[in-house]
Amino acid sequence: MSKVEPSAGTDETELEQLDDEALAKLVRERANQPTIPVSVKDLADPVGWVRPEAVTRQEAVGYAALTHPTGWEKVCLVDLGTLYCGQSPSTSEVNTAGIGTPYVTGPEHWDGHKLTLGKWTTNPKRVVPDGCIFITVKGAGVGKLFMGVASAIGRDVYAFKPHDNVSPRFVEHALRFTVQDVLRPAVGDMPGISKSHILEHEISIPRSRGEQESIVAEIEKQFSRLDEAVANLKRVKANLKRYKAAVLKAAVEGRLVETEAERARREGRSFETGAQLLQRILETRRSQWQGKGKYKEPAAPDTTNLPELPEGWVWASLDQITTQIADVDHKMPKAFEGGIPYVSTKDFTGDNEINFETTKRISPSDFEALCKKVRPIRGDILLSRYGTVGEVRTVETDLPFQASYSVAILKPV
């Protein structure tokens, strides 16, 4: 890859073009900045709007208490359009081969942005026109609504068709804002809302369809900007992984900070080389040996095809710098309420955290049996072997726990 030098105003697109060395340089330059630059414009609130985090309608203010501008009025849906109640054909009259009339049975057809047709019926019981707002009236998805198309609808779906002087999209947005009022009667094991719950529901609406359409256009403009902001944040998150990888790469290659050899030369003094440190570690390892049988020197790594190291560094194998690398027996212990944490890779969270609150618990007897082979303690290193392979955590607690066989336990000298 050709080398691209970072500039002070490097944006996310340019970041993606940087090679590892340039990215590491940029990371070092920005190390003291309090925040990571995000190329997302500040989102201004339209006049009279309140941010969602500032007030939630259900928690802070009832819809009935909201005032509306001059030229607006509160109107029941019964006065704004027609409601169609869905009816379901028999299952033998429904297909996925595209034969007959498109058939919508619930929110499973809606992906959050568009309607996806996957069913058709040869005997439609209730066909609705284009421009309807589909409302799920039964089951777990009750209250979910989305813009529909000309199609047949099943019994779990109602379709509201606004009059010609009313914007369907405005009614959709108004319903999204007030849907909890519609859902209030929907309780029980099989929650549902009735025709009257919908038709008697009030929304505030401008009398002019032109004003309704202007509001819809502004809503969609703001939503589009929010979607763009979310997309940019996702890109930042992806680049964070590259930042971290670049920092680690620079660190282990001796390029992140001044090396001890460089510092010693600048200060006119001697220093302990990596080879000397490794020799001390090996001597300590030998003196602390408590295993069975005769002590066996750990094998040094084969450096034939390894890159050149900075002055004063040396290659070492994990075997050389640990006293033990092991995992527990590969027999899953039974869960035991109130027992001792049994950590697996799913409990690895954040950058270097272990979530002990949600871990499986095992009995004290199983814990003691597993600890006969290896027991993790503060300062040990946990390395994931299954699932997300290669995740590393340092044990920073004195609380007793055991790691599952999906995790290798490394005990540094």
BADREN-900953 format. One record per residue (C-alpha): x, y, z; residue in three letters. Coordinates in steps of 0.5 Angstrom, whole numbers, padded with zeros to 4 digits, always signed. Example, Ala and Ser with C-alpha at 12.3 -4.5 7.8 and 13.67 -1.06 7.14 Angstrom:
<sites>
+0025-0009+0016ALA;+0027-0002+0014SER;
</sites>
This chain:
<sites>
+0000+0000+0000MET;+0003+0007-0002SER;+0004+0011+0004LYS;-0001+0017+0006VAL;+0001+0022+0011GLU;-0004+0024+0016PRO;-0006+0031+0017SER;-0009+0035+0023ALA;-0016+0035+0020GLY;-0016+0028+0017THR;-0023+0025+0017ASP;-0026+0018+0017GLU;-0025+0017+0009THR;-0018+0019+0009GLU;-0016+0015+0016LEU;-0019+0008+0012GLU;-0013+0010+0007GLN;-0007+0010+0012LEU;-0002+0005+0012ASP;-0001+0002+0019ASP;+0005+0006+0020GLU;+0002+0013+0018ALA;-0004+0011+0023LEU;+0001+0009+0029ALA;+0004+0016+0028LYS;-0003+0019+0028LEU;-0005+0015+0034VAL;+0001+0018+0038ARG;+0000+0025+0035GLU;-0007+0025+0038ARG;-0006+0021+0044ALA;-0007+0027+0049ASN;-0013+0029+0045GLN;-0019+0028+0050PRO;-0024+0026+0045THR;-0023+0022+0038ILE;-0025+0026+0033PRO;-0032+0024+0030VAL;-0034+0027+0023SER;-0041+0028+0025VAL;-0044+0035+0024LYS;-0048+0038+0030ASP;-0055+0036+0030LEU;-0059+0043+0031ALA;-0066+0042+0034ASP;-0072+0045+0029PRO;-0075+0051+0033VAL;-0080+0049+0038GLY;-0078+0041+0038TRP;-0075+0038+0044VAL;-0070+0033+0044ARG;-0072+0026+0046PRO;-0067+0025+0052GLU;-0070+0032+0055ALA;-0077+0029+0055VAL;-0080+0023+0054THR;-0088+0023+0053ARG;-0090+0018+0057GLN;-0085+0020+0063GLU;-0085+0027+0063ALA;-0092+0030+0060VAL;-0098+0026+0058GLY;-0100+0027+0050TYR;-0107+0031+0053ALA;-0103+0036+0056ALA;-0099+0038+0050LEU;-0101+0044+0046THR;-0101+0045+0039HIS;-0100+0051+0034PRO;-0105+0056+0031THR;-0108+0053+0026GLY;-0108+0046+0029TRP;-0113+0042+0032GLU;-0114+0035+0035LYS;-0118+0030+0031VAL;-0120+0023+0032CYS;-0118+0018+0027LEU;-0125+0016+0025VAL;-0126+0023+0022ASP;-0119+0023+0018LEU;-0120+0017+0014GLY;-0123+0009+0014THR;-0120+0003+0018LEU;-0120-0004+0015TYR;-0120-0010+0019CYS;-0116-0016+0017GLY;-0119-0022+0015GLN;-0114-0029+0014SER;-0115-0034+0009PRO;-0114-0041+0010SER;-0107-0043+0010THR;-0108-0048+0004SER;-0110-0041+0000GLU;-0103-0038+0002VAL;-0097-0039-0002ASN;-0090-0036-0002THR;-0089-0037-0010ALA;-0092-0030-0012GLY;-0099-0033-0014ILE;-0105-0029-0013GLY;-0105-0022-0009THR;-0100-0020-0004PRO;-0101-0022+0003TYR;-0099-0018+0009VAL;-0100-0022+0016THR;-0096-0018+0021GLY;-0089-0014+0023PRO;-0085-0019+0020GLU;-0086-0016+0013HIS;-0083-0010+0016TRP;-0075-0009+0016ASP;-0075-0002+0019GLY;-0075+0002+0013HIS;-0079-0002+0007LYS;-0084-0007+0007LEU;-0082-0014+0004THR;-0087-0018+0001LEU;-0086-0026+0002GLY;-0093-0028+0002LYS;-0099-0029-0003TRP;-0106-0031-0003THR;-0111-0034-0008THR;-0117-0032-0004ASN;-0116-0025-0001PRO;-0121-0024+0005LYS;-0119-0016+0006ARG;-0116-0012+0000VAL;-0114-0005+0002VAL;-0111+0000-0003PRO;-0105+0004-0003ASP;-0103+0009+0002GLY;-0105+0006+0008CYS;-0102+0005+0015ILE;-0101-0002+0017PHE;-0102-0003+0025ILE;-0101-0009+0028THR;-0107-0011+0033VAL;-0105-0017+0036LYS;-0100-0021+0039GLY;-0093-0020+0041ALA;-0092-0014+0036GLY;-0098-0011+0038VAL;-0097-0003+0036GLY;-0092-0004+0031LYS;-0094+0000+0025LEU;-0091+0002+0018PHE;-0093+0004+0011MET;-0097-0001+0007GLY;-0098-0002+0000VAL;-0104-0005-0004ALA;-0105-0012-0001SER;-0109-0017+0003ALA;-0108-0016+0010ILE;-0109-0022+0015GLY;-0113-0022+0022ARG;-0107-0019+0026ASP;-0107-0013+0022VAL;-0111-0007+0021TYR;-0110-0001+0015ALA;-0112+0006+0016PHE;-0113+0010+0010LYS;-0113+0017+0011PRO;-0118+0022+0007HIS;-0115+0025+0001ASP;-0114+0032+0005ASN;-0110+0028+0010VAL;-0102+0026+0009SER;-0101+0019+0010PRO;-0094+0020+0012ARG;-0096+0025+0017PHE;-0101+0021+0021VAL;-0096+0015+0021GLU;-0091+0020+0025HIS;-0097+0022+0029ALA;-0099+0015+0031LEU;-0091+0013+0032ARG;-0091+0019+0037PHE;-0098+0017+0041THR;-0098+0010+0040VAL;-0097+0008+0047GLN;-0104+0012+0048ASP;-0107+0007+0043VAL;-0103+0001+0047LEU;-0106+0002+0054ARG;-0112-0002+0054PRO;-0107-0008+0051ALA;-0106-0012+0057VAL;-0106-0020+0058GLY;-0102-0026+0055ASP;-0105-0024+0048MET;-0105-0017+0048PRO;-0109-0014+0043GLY;-0113-0007+0041ILE;-0120-0006+0038SER;-0122-0002+0032LYS;-0125+0003+0037SER;-0119+0004+0040HIS;-0116+0006+0034ILE;-0122+0010+0031LEU;-0123+0014+0038GLU;-0115+0016+0038HIS;-0114+0023+0038GLU;-0108+0026+0034ILE;-0106+0034+0033SER;-0106+0036+0026ILE;-0105+0042+0022PRO;-0111+0043+0018ARG;-0107+0045+0011SER;-0104+0038+0008ARG;-0099+0043+0005GLY;-0097+0044+0012GLU;-0097+0037+0014GLN;-0093+0035+0008GLU;-0088+0040+0010SER;-0087+0037+0017ILE;-0086+0030+0014VAL;-0081+0033+0009ALA;-0077+0036+0015GLU;-0078+0030+0020ILE;-0075+0026+0014GLU;-0069+0031+0013LYS;-0068+0030+0021GLN;-0068+0023+0021PHE;-0064+0022+0015SER;-0058+0026+0018ARG;-0059+0022+0024LEU;-0058+0016+0020ASP;-0052+0019+0017GLU;-0049+0020+0024ALA;-0051+0013+0026VAL;-0047+0011+0020ALA;-0041+0015+0022ASN;-0041+0013+0029LEU;-0041+0006+0026LYS;-0035+0008+0022ARG;-0031+0011+0028VAL;-0032+0004+0032LYS;-0029+0000+0026ALA;-0023+0005+0026ASN;-0022+0005+0033LEU;-0020-0003+0032LYS;-0015+0000+0027ARG;-0013+0005+0032TYR;-0012+0000+0038LYS;-0009-0005+0033ALA;-0004+0000+0030ALA;-0002+0002+0037VAL;-0001-0005+0039LEU;+0003-0006+0033LYS;+0008+0000+0034ALA;+0009-0002+0042ALA;+0011-0009+0040VAL;+0016-0007+0035GLU;+0019-0002+0039GLY;+0016+0004+0035ARG;+0011+0007+0040LEU;+0016+0010+0045VAL;+0023+0011+0046GLU;+0027+0005+0047THR;+0031+0003+0053GLU;+0037+0003+0049ALA;+0036+0010+0046GLU;+0034+0013+0053ARG;+0041+0010+0056ALA;+0045+0012+0050ARG;+0042+0019+0051ARG;+0043+0019+0058GLU;+0050+0016+0058GLY;+0049+0010+0062ARG;+0048+0003+0061SER;+0042-0001+0061PHE;+0039-0009+0062GLU;+0038-0012+0055THR;+0032-0016+0054GLY;+0037-0022+0053ALA;+0040-0021+0060GLN;+0032-0020+0063LEU;+0030-0026+0060LEU;+0036-0030+0063GLN;+0034-0027+0070ARG;+0027-0030+0068ILE;+0029-0037+0066LEU;+0033-0037+0073GLU;+0027-0035+0077THR;+0023-0040+0073ARG;+0028-0046+0075ARG;+0028-0044+0082SER;+0021-0044+0083GLN;+0020-0050+0079TRP;+0015-0054+0083GLN;+0013-0059+0078GLY;+0014-0067+0078LYS;+0020-0070+0076GLY;+0026-0067+0073LYS;+0026-0059+0071TYR;+0026-0059+0064LYS;+0029-0052+0060GLU;+0023-0049+0056PRO;+0025-0049+0049ALA;+0027-0042+0046ALA;+0023-0040+0040PRO;+0026-0041+0032ASP;+0028-0034+0030THR;+0030-0036+0023THR;+0024-0033+0020ASN;+0022-0027+0025LEU;+0024-0020+0024PRO;+0029-0016+0026GLU;+0028-0013+0033LEU;+0030-0006+0036PRO;+0037-0006+0040GLU;+0036-0009+0046GLY;+0030-0013+0045TRP;+0030-0021+0045VAL;+0025-0026+0042TRP;+0022-0031+0048ALA;+0017-0036+0048SER;+0011-0036+0052LEU;+0014-0042+0055ASP;+0020-0039+0057GLN;+0016-0033+0061ILE;+0011-0037+0064THR;+0011-0042+0070THR;+0005-0046+0067GLN;+0000-0045+0061ILE;-0006-0050+0062ALA;-0014-0050+0062ASP;-0019-0054+0066VAL;-0021-0061+0065ASP;-0026-0061+0059HIS;-0032-0064+0063LYS;-0037-0058+0063MET;-0039-0058+0071PRO;-0047-0057+0073LYS;-0050-0050+0074ALA;-0050-0049+0082PHE;-0054-0043+0084GLU;-0050-0038+0089GLY;-0044-0042+0087GLY;-0037-0040+0085ILE;-0036-0036+0078PRO;-0034-0040+0072TYR;-0032-0036+0067VAL;-0032-0037+0059SER;-0031-0033+0053THR;-0038-0030+0053LYS;-0036-0026+0060ASP;-0030-0022+0057PHE;-0033-0015+0056THR;-0030-0008+0054GLY;-0022-0008+0053ASP;-0020-0012+0059ASN;-0026-0013+0063GLU;-0029-0020+0066ILE;-0036-0019+0068ASN;-0037-0024+0074PHE;-0044-0022+0075GLU;-0047-0026+0069THR;-0043-0032+0069THR;-0045-0039+0070LYS;-0044-0041+0078ARG;-0041-0048+0080ILE;-0041-0052+0086SER;-0035-0051+0091PRO;-0034-0059+0090SER;-0033-0058+0083ASP;-0029-0052+0084PHE;-0024-0055+0088GLU;-0024-0061+0083ALA;-0022-0057+0077LEU;-0017-0053+0081CYS;-0013-0059+0082LYS;-0010-0058+0075LYS;-0010-0050+0075VAL;-0013-0044+0079ARG;-0013-0037+0076PRO;-0011-0032+0081ILE;-0009-0024+0081ARG;-0004-0023+0075GLY;-0005-0029+0071ASP;-0007-0028+0064ILE;-0013-0031+0061LEU;-0013-0033+0053LEU;-0020-0035+0049SER;-0019-0041+0045ARG;-0026-0042+0043TYR;-0031-0037+0040GLY;-0028-0030+0039THR;-0021-0033+0039VAL;-0015-0029+0042GLY;-0018-0025+0047GLU;-0014-0023+0053VAL;-0016-0021+0060ARG;-0011-0020+0066THR;-0014-0023+0072VAL;-0015-0016+0077GLU;-0019-0019+0083THR;-0017-0024+0089ASP;-0024-0027+0089LEU;-0024-0034+0087PRO;-0027-0036+0080PHE;-0025-0042+0075GLN;-0024-0041+0068ALA;-0028-0046+0063SER;-0024-0050+0058TYR;-0025-0045+0053SER;-0020-0041+0056VAL;-0013-0042+0057ALA;-0009-0040+0064ILE;-0002-0037+0063LEU;+0002-0036+0069LYS;+0007-0031+0068PRO;+0014-0032+0072VAL;
</sites>
